[in-house]
Amino acid sequence: MIRVRARRDTRNFEIMKIEGLEQLPGHFSTSQCGHFFELLRSEIDWQSEEIKLFGKTLLAPRLSSYRGDRGALYRYSGVDRIPEPWTPALSELREALSRLAGVEFNSVLCLLYRDGSDSMGLHSDDERDLDPQAPICSVSFGATRVMLWRSKDGMHREKLELGDGDVLIMQPGVQRAWKHGIAKTRRKVDERINLTFRRIMKKVTGR
Ligand SMILES: O=C(O)CCC(=O)C(=O)O
């Protein structure tokens, strides 16, 4: 069982200008972060992921692994993803973050940013396989990176630093109004792992 700081500890709890977005800086302690980073780095077989963009198939500028319960099929970036099984560290984190967010997550997208040239383009997590009532909850381990936010009406821009052990909870409305992404940086940065726990509306599958 992972012990994390209480969610409503206001010293660690920030309400962002973006309605429905909550950041819990340093939610995991430094030693928990080191422990999980090492486990996740070695337990997961990180892969280059194909994405389809404007009719072209490209390799995403990051490594990834999609994990989840049987039947938690997820189509994103134009490709159908079948979940690989949970690893011990991912199961432990799923339990902790499900308790925190008050929803039973059934999948996680794991991302490894190898250096400052790895990134994530602006997008919303609004695919039709996602449960539209459920929040999405992410945790970051390793290097601090900047998350960019753009409102869909083009009126607002925000920047958010995501550091080691930070948790982000996005309520469903956030995806309707905003896009987010991870900027490239010229700064020399170490590796960063981000896990985004999601609730997929499951389908029956032969697997
Ligand atoms: O790396 C991050 O913090 C962002 C991940 C993300 O945008 C996603 O998984 O949809």
The ligand as a MOL file (V3000), in Angstrom:
LIG
                    3D

  0  0  0     0  0            999 V3000
M  V30 BEGIN CTAB
M  V30 COUNTS 10 9 0 0 0
M  V30 BEGIN ATOM
M  V30 1 O 3.1930 13.8260 -20.4050 0
M  V30 2 C 2.2320 14.4310 -19.9710 0
M  V30 3 O 2.1980 14.9710 -18.8870 0
M  V30 4 C 1.0080 14.5720 -20.8680 0
M  V30 5 C 0.4610 13.2850 -21.3170 0
M  V30 6 C -0.7630 13.4650 -22.1580 0
M  V30 7 O -1.0660 14.5450 -22.5850 0
M  V30 8 C -1.6050 12.3240 -22.4550 0
M  V30 9 O -1.2750 11.1870 -22.0700 0
M  V30 10 O -2.6500 12.5300 -23.1120 0
M  V30 END ATOM
M  V30 BEGIN BOND
M  V30 1 2 1 2
M  V30 2 1 2 3
M  V30 3 1 2 4
M  V30 4 1 4 5
M  V30 5 1 5 6
M  V30 6 2 6 7
M  V30 7 1 6 8
M  V30 8 2 8 9
M  V30 9 1 8 10
M  V30 END BOND
M  V30 END CTAB
M  END
